[in-house]
Amino acid sequence: MLIVLITPPPVDEEGRKDYAITLYGEKAMELPERTNEMTGLYAAQCIDLAKELGVRSIDLWSKMQETENWQKKFLSDGLHLTEKGNAVVYEEVVRVFSETWLSASEMPYDFPPHSEIDPKNPAKAFEEHCL
């Protein structure tokens, strides 16, 4: 069995504030509801726990901040991942899998690919794929 602890990605506080203003205007909070500093502390604890338990970890918080303009490249609203942000997660998970001799491309899916789900009849894809 493979257990991998994954840190949260970083938080772009300015991006969070800008997003809140688009939703709430002047009523937007002055202080961010999340900070990158606190997220970094949480990420460090996640890495420390993985070491203590002897399991693998992925440090998204640090990895994403290695890239210039990570705030806009990887986060859509200062918090949620963009397509490129999700690609970083995928690449890091595949890297950890390959280090343990697992092949992501050969692993079975538990659910059908999203593109195969008919919004008018979602049960059909699940019945065909999962049963």
KETORGU-677675 format. One record per residue: residue in one letter; x, y, z of N, C-alpha, C in turn. Coordinates in steps of 0.2 Angstrom, whole numbers, plus 5000, padded with zeros to 4 digits. Example, Ala and Ser with C-alpha at 12.3 -4.5 7.8 and 13.67 -1.06 7.14 Angstrom:
REM residues 2
A506649725039506249785039506649845039/S506449895035506849955036506450005039/
***
This chain:
REM residues 131
M500449945000500050005000500450065000/L500250114996500650174996500250234999/I500550265004500150325007500650385005/V500250435002500650505001500250555004/L500650595008500350655011500450715006/I499950755004500050814999499950875003/T500350925003500250985006499751025002/P499451075005499051125001499551164996/P499251194991499651234987499651304991/P500151344988500151414991499551454991/V499451504994498851554994499151624992/D498851644987498951714984498451764988/E498751794993498251834997497951894993/E498351924988498151984984497551954979/G497751894977497251864972496551844976/R496651824982496051814986495651874987/K495951934989495651994990495352024984/D495652014978495352044972494752004970/Y494751934971494151894970493651914974/A493751924981493251944986492852004984/I493252054981493052114979492552114973/T492752064969492252054963491552024965/L491651984971490951954973490652004978/Y490952034982490652074988490752144988/G491152174983491252244982491552274989/E491252324991491552364997491452315003/K491052265003490952225009491452175010/A491952165005492452115005492852125011/M493152075014493552075020494152115019/E494452155024495052185023495652135024/L495552085028496052035029495851975026/P496351945023496251875019495951825024/E495551785022495251725026495851675026/R496351675022496851625022497551665021/T498051645024498651675022499151625020/N499651645015500151605013500651585019/E500751625023501151615029500851555033/M500251555035499951505039499851435035/T499751445028499751385024500451355024/G500951395024501651365024501751325030/L501551355036501651315042501251255042/Y500651255039500251185039500651145034/A500951165028501251125024501851095027/A502251135031502851105035502651055039/Q502051055043501851005048501650945044/C501350955038501250895034501850855032/I502350895030502950855028503350825034/D503350855039503550835046503250765048/L502550765047502150705049502350655044/A502350665038502550615033503250585035/K503750625037504350595039504250555045/E503850575050503750545056503450475055/L502950475050502650415049502950365044/G503450395041503850355036503450345029/V503050395027502750395021502950445017/R502850445010503050495006502550555006/S502850605003502450675003502650714997/I502150754995502250804990502150874993/D502650914992502650984994502451034989/L501751034988501551074983501651154984/W501651164991501651234993502351264991/S502851224992503551244990503651244982/K503451184979503551174972503251224968/M502651244969502351294965502651364966/Q502851384971503251444972503851454969/E504151394967504751394963504651424956/T504051434954503951464947503751534947/E504051574943503951644942503151654941/N502851704944502151714943501651664944/W501851624949501451564952500751584953/Q500751644956500051664958499551664953/K499651684947499251684941499251624937/K499851594937499951534933499551474936/F499551464942499351404946498651414950/L498451474951497851494955497451534951/S496751514951496251554947496051614951/D495951604958495651654962496051664968/G496751644968497151654974497151594978/L496651544977496651484981496551424977/H496051424972495951364968496351354962/L496551294960497051284955496751294948/T497151314944497051324937497251254933/E497151254927497351194923498051174924/K498451224924499151224925499351204932/G498951224937499051204944498851134945/N498351114942498151044942498650994939/A498951024933499550984930500150974935/V500251024939500851014943500650954948/V500050954951499850904955499950834952/Y499650834946499750764942500450744941/E500850794939501550774938501850754944/E501750784950502050764956501850694958/V501150684958500850614960501150564955/V501250574949501550524944502250514946/R502650564948503350564950503350514956/V502950524961503050484967502850414965/F502350404961502150334959502650304956/S503050334951503550304947504150284952/E504250324957504850314962504650244966/T504050224966503850164970503650114965/W503850124958503750064953502950064952/L502550114953501850114951501850154944/S501450124940501250164933500550194933/A500550254934499850284934499450264928/S499750264922499450244916499150174916/E499450134920499150064920498750044926/M498550094930498150094936497450094933/P496950054936496250054934495950114937/Y495450144934495050194936494450174940/D494350204946493750194950493050214947/F493150274943492550304940492650324933/P492150334929492250344922492550414921/P492950424915493250494914492650544914/H492750604916492250654916491950664909/S492350654904492150674897491650614895/E491550564898491150504896490450514900/I490350554904489750564908489250604905/D488650584903488150614900487750654905/P487750724905487450754910486650744911/K486350714905485650704905485550634908/N486050584908486050524911486650494914/P486950534919487550514922487650444924/A487050414927487050344929487350294924/K487150304918487350264913488150244912/A488550304913489250294912489550254919/F489250274924489450234930489250164930/E488650144927488450074927488950044922/E489050074917489550034912490250034914/H490450084918491150084920491250044926/C490850054931490950034938490649964940/L490149944936489849874938490049824933/
***
